[in-house]
Amino acid sequence: MDQPLRRIPTRFAVPIGILTFCVWAFWLSTQFERVPPILKRGIQPSDFPQLVIGLIAMLTIWLIFRDRSALPAPLSRHVQATIGLLLVFVLIAEVDLFLGLGAFAVLLAALWGERRIWALVLVGLISPTLVFFLFDSVFEVRFPRGLLTNFWYG
């Protein structure tokens, strides 16, 4: 065995995470309402997601037994910080999605090396505004209500 024993558990971290997600997603798919037999044409709403989840789980189990690739290098500080920013985005988006998009855009640009204040302000204001109006006006998808979106939606 070419891997040190202390690194073997990390080899299983991603497959176990994927399988945990599959169990959670499968449980969610059992919460779909059933279509009465008289209206049923084809499969139930939960059948297709469950088939896809089952395929993902089978491929993941196969990966556990068949993958012999070397362990990747540890994640760089930039990647770790970006993952941290995603968590910050999720927390801020609970208050307001638009605010979370702006904060994430500014913090990510600053993390990646942008130091010009005017550029950070433009990224923080223009990017989320364009995304907001693209989804709201073009795709007609409403953002969840929050501190700033309440002003727009009234």
C-alpha positions in Angstrom: 0.0 0.0 0.0 1.6 3.3 -1.1 -0.4 5.6 1.2 0.6 6.2 4.8 -2.0 4.8 7.2 -2.8 8.2 8.7 -3.9 9.6 5.2 -6.3 6.7 4.4 -9.3 8.2 6.1 -9.1 11.3 4.0 -9.5 9.2 1.0 -13.0 8.3 2.1 -14.1 11.8 3.1 -15.5 12.8 -0.2 -17.3 9.6 -1.0 -18.8 9.6 2.5 -19.9 13.2 2.0 -21.5 12.3 -1.3 -23.3 9.3 0.2 -24.5 11.4 3.1 -25.9 13.9 0.6 -27.5 11.0 -1.4 -29.3 9.8 1.8 -30.5 13.3 2.6 -31.7 13.9 -1.0 -33.4 10.5 -1.2 -35.3 11.4 2.1 -36.3 14.7 0.6 -37.6 13.0 -2.5 -39.9 10.8 -0.4 -41.6 14.0 0.7 -43.0 14.7 -2.8 -46.8 14.3 -3.1 -47.9 11.2 -4.9 -50.0 11.5 -8.1 -53.3 9.5 -7.9 -53.2 6.4 -10.0 -56.0 7.6 -12.3 -53.9 10.7 -13.2 -50.6 8.9 -13.3 -48.9 8.9 -16.7 -45.5 7.4 -16.5 -43.6 7.7 -13.3 -44.3 9.3 -9.9 -42.6 12.7 -9.3 -40.2 11.1 -6.8 -39.1 8.2 -9.1 -36.7 10.1 -11.4 -34.8 11.9 -8.6 -34.5 8.6 -6.7 -33.1 6.9 -9.8 -30.5 9.6 -10.3 -29.6 9.5 -6.6 -29.3 5.7 -6.7 -27.0 6.0 -9.7 -24.8 8.6 -7.9 -24.6 6.4 -4.8 -23.7 3.3 -6.9 -21.0 5.2 -8.7 -19.7 6.6 -5.4 -19.5 3.1 -3.9 -17.7 1.9 -7.0 -15.3 4.8 -6.6 -14.4 3.8 -3.1 -13.3 0.3 -4.3 -11.8 1.2 -7.7 -10.0 4.5 -7.3 -6.3 4.1 -6.7 -5.2 7.6 -7.5 -2.7 9.5 -5.4 -4.0 11.9 -2.8 -4.1 15.5 -4.1 -2.1 18.3 -2.6 -3.6 20.2 0.3 -5.8 23.1 -0.7 -4.1 26.4 -1.0 -4.8 29.3 1.4 -6.7 31.1 -1.4 -9.0 28.1 -2.0 -9.6 27.7 1.7 -10.4 31.5 2.0 -12.8 31.2 -1.0 -14.6 28.4 0.7 -14.8 30.5 3.8 -16.3 33.4 1.8 -19.0 31.0 0.5 -19.9 30.3 4.1 -20.0 34.1 4.7 -22.2 34.5 1.6 -24.7 31.9 2.9 -24.9 33.7 6.3 -25.4 37.2 4.8 -27.8 35.8 2.2 -30.1 34.8 5.1 -30.5 38.5 5.8 -30.7 39.5 2.1 -29.6 37.7 -1.0 -28.8 40.9 -2.9 -26.6 42.1 0.0 -24.9 38.7 0.1 -24.1 38.8 -3.6 -22.5 42.3 -3.2 -20.5 41.3 -0.1 -19.3 38.1 -1.7 -18.3 39.9 -4.9 -16.3 42.6 -3.0 -14.6 40.2 -0.7 -13.7 37.7 -3.4 -12.2 40.4 -5.6 -10.2 41.7 -2.6 -9.1 38.2 -1.8 -7.9 37.6 -5.3 -5.8 40.8 -5.2 -7.9 43.7 -6.3 -6.8 46.8 -4.3 -8.4 49.7 -6.2 -11.3 50.9 -4.0 -13.3 52.2 -7.0 -13.1 48.8 -8.7 -14.2 47.0 -5.6 -17.2 49.4 -5.2 -18.1 48.8 -8.9 -17.9 45.0 -8.5 -19.9 45.2 -5.3 -22.7 47.3 -6.7 -22.8 46.6 -10.5 -22.5 42.8 -10.5 -25.3 42.1 -8.0 -27.5 44.8 -9.6 -27.1 43.3 -13.0 -27.8 39.8 -11.7 -30.8 41.1 -9.8 -32.3 42.8 -12.8 -31.5 39.9 -15.1 -33.4 37.5 -13.0 -36.2 39.9 -12.0 -36.9 41.5 -15.4 -35.7 39.0 -18.0 -36.2 35.6 -16.3 -39.1 36.9 -14.1 -37.7 35.1 -11.1 -38.2 37.0 -7.8 -35.5 37.0 -5.3 -36.4 36.1 -1.7 -37.4 39.1 0.4 -34.8 40.7 2.5 -33.6 44.1 3.8 -32.8 45.6 0.3 -35.2 43.6 -1.9 -38.2 44.7 0.2 -37.5 48.3 -1.1 -37.8 47.1 -4.7 -40.8 44.7 -4.2 -42.6 47.1 -1.9 
